[in-house]
Amino acid sequence: MWLGEQLNCDSWPKQFNKCGINRTPVAFGKKGAILNISSASGMYPVPLLTVYSASKAFVDFFSRGLQAEYKSKGIIIQSVLPFFVATKLSKVRRPTLDKPSPERYVAAELNTVGLQTQTNGYLPHAIMGWVTTALLPAKMLNSYVMGMNVSQRARYLKKQKQG
Ligand SMILES: NC(=O)c1ccc[n+]([C@@H]2O[C@H](COP(=O)([O-])OP(=O)(O)OC[C@H]3O[C@@H](n4cnc5c(N)ncnc54)[C@H](OP(=O)(O)O)[C@@H]3O)[C@@H](O)[C@H]2O)c1
């Protein structure tokens, strides 16, 4: 279920709970799985990507809430929270261990369906998720991510200036 599809399908917030789910196996009395793509950016605030991060936290909570509602009907609704994957969106050109190709990521992710309702989907990402949420103090993480994004923005603006 794509968030974009849901946002297009009816007005917020009156109809939101009905959106998307009525196109899924539950509408036909079947069992099935719905994978909602959130992001690791939804696991904690990402300054300078605040709207993206907040919207991904929404996708995560939305999915987990729906999973609780539909579990008894045999429907799996999984919240997927990847770190970087080498796609057009991320602009990562060369896959690495921590930034896998989409094929590699998806193959690993699909092994978690039915086992985890909320997942980073890929072992190196699960380790990164654990380090960033369970090991690092939130304050430290916040200033690290802010610093990283400030320098990324500065690089981008410099490049724009140079034409
Ligand atoms: N890549 C990452 O590092 C990463 C990390 C965490 C989460 N995510 C999430 O993963 C999801 C997929 O991203 P991706 O990395 O696979 O990106 P991608 O390779 O750029 O693919 C995005 C897909 O969304 C489609 N799309 C874009 N805007 C759309 C719109 N307005 N209506 C309908 N379809 C639209 C694109 O269609 P066209 O090809 O026709 O443009 C494309 O098929 C996103 O929700 C992203 O936030 C990605």
Ligand as a Chemical Component Dictionary entry (heavy atoms), coordinates in Angstrom:
data_LIG
# 
_chem_comp.id                   LIG 
_chem_comp.type                 NON-POLYMER 
_chem_comp.pdbx_formal_charge   0 
_chem_comp.three_letter_code    LIG 
# 
loop_
_chem_comp_atom.comp_id 
_chem_comp_atom.atom_id 
_chem_comp_atom.alt_atom_id 
_chem_comp_atom.type_symbol 
_chem_comp_atom.charge 
_chem_comp_atom.model_Cartn_x 
_chem_comp_atom.model_Cartn_y 
_chem_comp_atom.model_Cartn_z 
_chem_comp_atom.pdbx_ordinal 
LIG N1  N1  N 0  16.522 4.396  -1.375  1  
LIG C1  C1  C 0  16.698 4.588  -0.088  2  
LIG O1  O1  O 0  17.844 4.765  0.385   3  
LIG C2  C2  C 0  15.519 4.577  0.842   4  
LIG C3  C3  C 0  15.750 4.512  2.214   5  
LIG C4  C4  C 0  14.676 4.506  3.075   6  
LIG C5  C5  C 0  13.389 4.534  2.573   7  
LIG N2  N2  N 1  13.181 4.604  1.232   8  
LIG C6  C6  C 0  11.808 4.648  0.747   9  
LIG O2  O2  O 0  11.603 3.644  -0.207  10 
LIG C7  C7  C 0  10.551 4.043  -1.080  11 
LIG C8  C8  C 0  10.964 3.745  -2.493  12 
LIG O3  O3  O 0  12.078 4.555  -2.801  13 
LIG P1  P1  P 0  13.241 4.087  -3.777  14 
LIG O4  O4  O 0  14.517 4.347  -3.090  15 
LIG O5  O5  O -1 12.946 2.722  -4.307  16 
LIG O6  O6  O 0  13.107 5.186  -4.887  17 
LIG P2  P2  P 0  13.107 5.098  -6.467  18 
LIG O7  O7  O 0  13.983 4.001  -6.953  19 
LIG O8  O8  O 0  13.397 6.484  -6.927  20 
LIG O9  O9  O 0  11.615 4.683  -6.798  21 
LIG C9  C9  C 0  10.547 5.500  -6.424  22 
LIG C10 C10 C 0  9.334  4.987  -7.158  23 
LIG O10 O10 O 0  8.218  5.789  -6.794  24 
LIG C11 C11 C 0  7.597  6.222  -7.988  25 
LIG N3  N3  N 0  7.001  7.534  -7.729  26 
LIG C12 C12 C 0  7.645  8.672  -7.402  27 
LIG N4  N4  N 0  6.766  9.674  -7.248  28 
LIG C13 C13 C 0  5.546  9.139  -7.493  29 
LIG C14 C14 C 0  4.242  9.657  -7.499  30 
LIG N5  N5  N 0  4.006  10.923 -7.200  31 
LIG N6  N6  N 0  3.221  8.831  -7.792  32 
LIG C15 C15 C 0  3.443  7.519  -8.056  33 
LIG N7  N7  N 0  4.674  6.972  -8.074  34 
LIG C16 C16 C 0  5.705  7.770  -7.804  35 
LIG C17 C17 C 0  8.698  6.286  -9.020  36 
LIG O11 O11 O 0  8.159  6.198  -10.316 37 
LIG P3  P3  P 0  9.043  6.706  -11.592 38 
LIG O12 O12 O 0  10.204 5.795  -11.710 39 
LIG O13 O13 O 0  8.064  6.575  -12.696 40 
LIG O14 O14 O 0  9.439  8.104  -11.284 41 
LIG C18 C18 C 0  9.499  5.048  -8.665  42 
LIG O15 O15 O 0  8.962  3.875  -9.230  43 
LIG C19 C19 C 0  10.272 5.518  -0.781  44 
LIG O16 O16 O 0  9.110  5.603  -0.007  45 
LIG C20 C20 C 0  11.486 5.947  0.051   46 
LIG O17 O17 O 0  11.150 6.969  0.954   47 
LIG C21 C21 C 0  14.212 4.600  0.356   48 
# 
loop_
_chem_comp_bond.comp_id 
_chem_comp_bond.atom_id_1 
_chem_comp_bond.atom_id_2 
_chem_comp_bond.value_order 
_chem_comp_bond.pdbx_ordinal 
LIG N1  C1  SING 1  
LIG C1  O1  DOUB 2  
LIG C1  C2  SING 3  
LIG C2  C3  SING 4  
LIG C2  C21 DOUB 5  
LIG C3  C4  DOUB 6  
LIG C4  C5  SING 7  
LIG C5  N2  DOUB 8  
LIG N2  C6  SING 9  
LIG N2  C21 SING 10 
LIG C6  O2  SING 11 
LIG C6  C20 SING 12 
LIG O2  C7  SING 13 
LIG C7  C8  SING 14 
LIG C7  C19 SING 15 
LIG C8  O3  SING 16 
LIG O3  P1  SING 17 
LIG P1  O4  DOUB 18 
LIG P1  O5  SING 19 
LIG P1  O6  SING 20 
LIG O6  P2  SING 21 
LIG P2  O7  DOUB 22 
LIG P2  O8  SING 23 
LIG P2  O9  SING 24 
LIG O9  C9  SING 25 
LIG C9  C10 SING 26 
LIG C10 O10 SING 27 
LIG C10 C18 SING 28 
LIG O10 C11 SING 29 
LIG C11 N3  SING 30 
LIG C11 C17 SING 31 
LIG N3  C12 SING 32 
LIG N3  C16 SING 33 
LIG C12 N4  DOUB 34 
LIG N4  C13 SING 35 
LIG C13 C14 SING 36 
LIG C13 C16 DOUB 37 
LIG C14 N5  SING 38 
LIG C14 N6  DOUB 39 
LIG N6  C15 SING 40 
LIG C15 N7  DOUB 41 
LIG N7  C16 SING 42 
LIG C17 O11 SING 43 
LIG C17 C18 SING 44 
LIG O11 P3  SING 45 
LIG P3  O12 DOUB 46 
LIG P3  O13 SING 47 
LIG P3  O14 SING 48 
LIG C18 O15 SING 49 
LIG C19 O16 SING 50 
LIG C19 C20 SING 51 
LIG C20 O17 SING 52 
# 
